Amino acid sequence: MRFIKLLLIVTTTLVLWPNMGNAHPITRKVSPADGEVFPTCPETFYVRFTQKHKLKQFMLSDAKGTPIDVGFQPRTTTNWEHRVQLPCLPAGQYTISYMVKGRDLHEITNKISFTVK
């Protein structure tokens, strides 16, 4: 009898709130990928998610942590994917930090590092 009650509760929860497990976007693809090494500078940053969201913050910095201006403006519309044009970077190590806001307004941040040879 306990099992039937538990099964009923779980089933009801899944029916009433089908998107509870999908509240936050999951990264499908990001380029440059974390740890990637480029023979020349990458032209764009690209990220794709499982859900539409807004790219609210983007920062590119060098190995010393000095920010590099890319002219980023926070996105005002939701989208599955975002691209940010990158300047031609000299050889070195770089970090990209970005933040997206999902439809539930939860903020998700990520940081990746890459190298230009």
C-alpha positions in Angstrom: 0.0 0.0 0.0 2.9 2.4 0.8 4.4 1.7 -2.6 1.1 2.6 -4.4 0.9 5.9 -2.5 4.5 6.7 -3.3 3.9 5.8 -6.9 0.8 8.0 -7.0 2.7 11.0 -5.5 5.6 10.6 -8.0 3.2 10.2 -11.0 1.1 13.2 -10.0 4.3 15.3 -9.5 5.6 14.4 -12.9 2.2 15.1 -14.6 1.7 18.5 -12.9 5.2 19.8 -13.2 6.7 18.3 -16.4 9.4 20.9 -16.8 10.7 20.9 -13.2 13.8 19.0 -14.3 14.4 21.3 -17.3 14.4 24.6 -15.4 18.0 25.4 -16.2 19.6 25.4 -19.6 22.3 22.8 -20.2 25.2 23.5 -22.4 25.1 21.5 -25.6 28.2 23.0 -27.3 30.8 25.7 -26.5 33.7 26.9 -28.6 36.4 27.5 -27.7 36.1 24.5 -25.5 37.8 24.5 -22.1 41.5 23.6 -22.6 41.4 23.9 -26.4 44.6 25.0 -28.1 44.5 27.1 -31.3 47.3 27.6 -33.9 45.8 31.0 -34.6 43.3 33.2 -32.8 39.7 32.0 -32.8 37.3 34.4 -34.5 34.2 33.9 -32.3 32.9 32.5 -29.1 29.9 30.2 -29.6 27.6 28.6 -27.0 24.5 26.5 -27.5 22.0 25.4 -24.8 19.1 23.0 -24.5 16.7 25.9 -23.8 16.3 29.5 -24.8 18.0 32.0 -22.4 19.7 35.4 -22.3 23.5 35.9 -22.4 23.8 38.6 -19.8 27.5 38.8 -19.1 30.6 38.0 -21.1 34.2 38.7 -20.3 37.5 37.8 -22.0 40.7 38.1 -20.0 44.4 37.3 -20.5 46.6 35.1 -18.3 47.1 38.0 -15.9 43.4 38.5 -15.5 43.4 41.7 -17.4 40.0 42.2 -19.2 40.0 42.5 -23.0 37.3 44.6 -24.5 35.1 42.7 -27.0 32.3 45.3 -27.2 29.9 42.9 -25.5 26.3 44.1 -24.9 24.0 42.0 -22.7 21.4 40.3 -24.8 17.8 41.4 -24.4 16.2 38.5 -26.2 16.2 34.8 -25.4 17.9 32.4 -27.8 19.2 28.8 -28.0 22.6 30.0 -29.0 24.9 33.0 -28.8 28.0 34.2 -30.6 30.5 36.9 -29.5 33.1 38.2 -32.0 36.6 37.9 -30.6 39.5 40.2 -31.4 42.6 38.6 -33.0 44.6 37.5 -29.9 48.4 37.2 -29.7 49.9 33.9 -28.5 49.0 33.3 -24.8 46.4 31.8 -22.5 42.9 33.3 -22.2 39.8 32.9 -20.0 36.2 33.5 -21.0 33.6 34.0 -18.2 30.0 34.2 -19.1 26.6 34.2 -17.4 23.2 33.3 -18.8 19.8 33.8 -17.3 17.3 31.0 -17.8 13.5 31.4 -18.2 13.2 30.9 -14.4 15.6 33.9 -13.9 18.2 31.6 -12.4 21.7 32.8 -13.2 24.2 30.2 -14.5 27.9 31.1 -14.8 30.7 29.3 -16.6 34.4 29.8 -17.2 36.6 28.3 -19.9 40.3 28.7 -20.7 42.0 28.3 -24.0 45.4 28.9 -25.5 46.6 30.6 -28.7 50.0 29.3 -29.9 
